Amino acid sequence: LFWQPSLFPTGNQNIQAANVFAAYWADVDNRVGGTVRYQVFTGSEAESANNRQKKATEERNQLDIISEYISKSQNTNFTGKWALLVEWSDVHPFDHLSFFNSPSSFEGETAEFLNSTNTFQAIIITDVFTTYVIYTYKCGELEWSGPDFLHA
């Protein structure tokens, strides 16, 4: 997939039937800064050892918080059994100019644009029968949305 969104199904046979979710549809370049972290919450760790019980309690609390949010916002009774939280923190836009070595096509990518950062999250949670995806963004703090030349 390239940074520019396209409608599904695409002409690419490899992804035509794929289910895709994108927390932020743009080329992120975390090689120059920023971090990508993830955490899995199961709430089903064995309770025989104290540290496992503590971890299971912490994971269960996170699942409960997310489940409560979904239950309230969707007016349903949802209890998640598994969740994946992924956070992209202070990530930069991809430098198309350097990568493609094509200044005529990407001359709008300024240093200011390439030094901008974004932070966002995706949460996938399921109770085995129903799955929700939640995206979170720092309100009013997204600094870039795609190659700068698109906005020139």
C-alpha positions, 0 to 999 in steps of 0.5 A: 500500500502506498500513502495515498488512500484508494477505495476497496477493493483495489486492483491489487490481487494480493490485498483485494480481499484483505480486511484492513484497518489503519490508525493513520493513513499516511507514511510514518517514518519512525527511523528518524525519531518517535516510538511504536509500542504495543501491549496485549491485555488478556486478563487470563494469566494464571493466578497461582503466583503473586506477580502473575495475579497482579499482572492479571488484575492490571490487565483485567482493569485495562480491559474493564476500562475499555469495555466500559467505554464501549458499553456506554458509547454503544449502549450495550453490555460488552466485556472484552476478553482480549485487547491490543493497544498500539501507540505511535508516539512522536512519529515523523512523516516519511521523506519521499524526496530522499527515498525516491530521489525525485525533487521535481515530484516532492519539492514541497516536502520542507524541513519544517514538515519533515520535523513535525510529529504525530502521536496516535493509538489504535485499540482492538478489543474483542469478547470473541464474538464482537470486535471493536477498533478504537482510534485515539489522537491528541486533539488539535495536535496532529502536525501532518497528514501526508506529504506536504506537497499535497497541501501546497 
